[in-house]
Amino acid sequence: MNRTTAFFMDALAIALFALLARMAHQSEEMPFTFAGWLSTLWPFLLGVVLAWVVIAALKWDGVRIVPAGLSAWIITAVTGLAIWGLNNGSVPHWSFIIVASVMSGLLMLGWRAGAIPIQRRRARAAR
């Protein structure tokens, strides 16, 4: 898997994260709509882009869990939560920080954990 595919997998993971967050927290203030999903998605998606700028600059293998996966997750979560805080004029509640960090981590690191054995099998078969 190349870096481009890994970037798109991270973006897909964050899109799913935003969708699940919107579904779990829909209310009159946060309706479950396409526009609402986008408003949840864009801060974290910006975090994915920033993370991949760092990963590319450091020439890391984006599929590896360490260091690229952990870096992508941490940069994405911190960026997304920081932008959320700026947009809402307050620091996110600690429970929001924990849930957002854990869920984004499960999704961003989870696909990598599944992809690594597949890559190893393909590499063995190619020999």
C-alpha positions in Angstrom: 0.0 0.0 0.0 1.4 3.4 -0.9 1.2 6.7 0.9 -1.6 8.0 -1.2 -3.8 5.0 -0.4 -2.9 5.3 3.3 -3.8 9.0 3.3 -7.2 8.2 1.8 -7.7 5.4 4.3 -7.1 7.9 7.1 -9.5 10.3 5.6 -12.1 7.6 5.3 -11.5 6.6 8.9 -12.0 10.2 10.0 -15.1 10.5 7.8 -16.6 7.5 9.6 -15.5 9.0 12.9 -17.4 12.2 12.1 -20.5 10.2 10.9 -20.6 8.1 14.1 -20.1 11.2 16.3 -23.0 13.0 14.5 -25.2 10.0 14.8 -24.4 9.6 18.5 -24.9 13.3 19.4 -27.7 14.5 17.1 -29.9 17.2 18.6 -31.6 20.3 17.6 -28.3 22.2 17.9 -26.4 19.4 16.1 -28.8 17.9 13.6 -28.0 14.7 11.7 -27.6 16.3 8.2 -25.0 16.3 5.5 -24.0 19.8 6.5 -23.8 18.8 10.1 -21.6 15.9 9.2 -19.3 18.2 7.2 -19.1 20.7 10.1 -17.9 17.8 12.4 -15.6 16.4 9.7 -13.6 19.4 8.5 -11.5 20.1 11.6 -10.4 16.5 11.9 -9.9 16.2 8.1 -7.6 19.2 8.3 -5.8 17.3 11.0 -5.3 14.3 8.6 -3.9 16.6 5.9 -1.5 18.2 8.4 -0.4 14.8 9.7 0.3 13.6 6.2 2.4 16.7 5.4 4.5 15.7 8.4 4.6 12.0 7.4 5.6 12.9 3.9 8.3 15.3 5.1 9.8 12.7 7.3 9.4 10.0 4.6 7.7 7.5 6.9 5.8 4.5 5.7 2.2 5.6 6.2 0.9 2.1 6.8 3.2 1.3 9.7 1.6 1.8 13.1 4.8 3.3 14.5 5.7 6.1 13.8 3.4 7.1 11.0 0.1 5.8 12.4 0.6 7.1 15.9 1.8 10.5 14.5 -1.2 10.7 12.1 -3.6 9.9 14.9 -2.1 12.3 17.5 -1.8 15.2 15.0 -5.3 14.6 13.7 -6.9 14.4 17.1 -5.0 17.5 18.5 -5.7 19.6 15.4 -9.4 18.6 15.2 -10.0 19.2 18.9 -8.1 22.5 18.8 -10.1 23.8 15.8 -13.3 22.6 17.5 -12.4 24.6 20.6 -11.6 27.7 18.5 -14.9 27.3 16.6 -16.9 26.9 19.8 -15.0 29.4 21.9 -14.2 27.0 24.6 -11.9 24.1 25.5 -13.6 20.8 24.8 -14.9 18.9 27.9 -12.5 16.2 29.1 -15.0 13.5 28.2 -15.2 14.8 24.7 -11.5 14.8 24.4 -11.2 11.2 25.6 -14.0 9.8 23.4 -12.8 11.7 20.3 -9.2 10.6 20.8 -10.1 7.0 21.5 -12.5 6.6 18.6 -10.3 8.4 16.1 -7.4 6.2 17.3 -9.3 3.0 17.0 -10.3 3.9 13.4 -7.0 5.3 12.2 -4.8 2.6 13.9 -7.3 -0.2 13.3 -7.2 -0.1 9.6 -3.4 -0.2 9.8 -3.5 -3.2 12.1 -5.6 -5.0 9.6 -3.5 -3.9 6.6 -0.1 -5.0 7.9 -0.7 -8.8 7.9 -2.2 -8.5 4.4 0.9 -6.7 3.2 3.2 -9.3 4.7 1.3 -12.1 3.1 1.4 -10.3 -0.3 5.2 -9.8 0.1 5.7 -13.5 1.0 3.7 -14.5 -2.0 5.7 -12.3 -4.3 9.0 -13.9 -3.3 
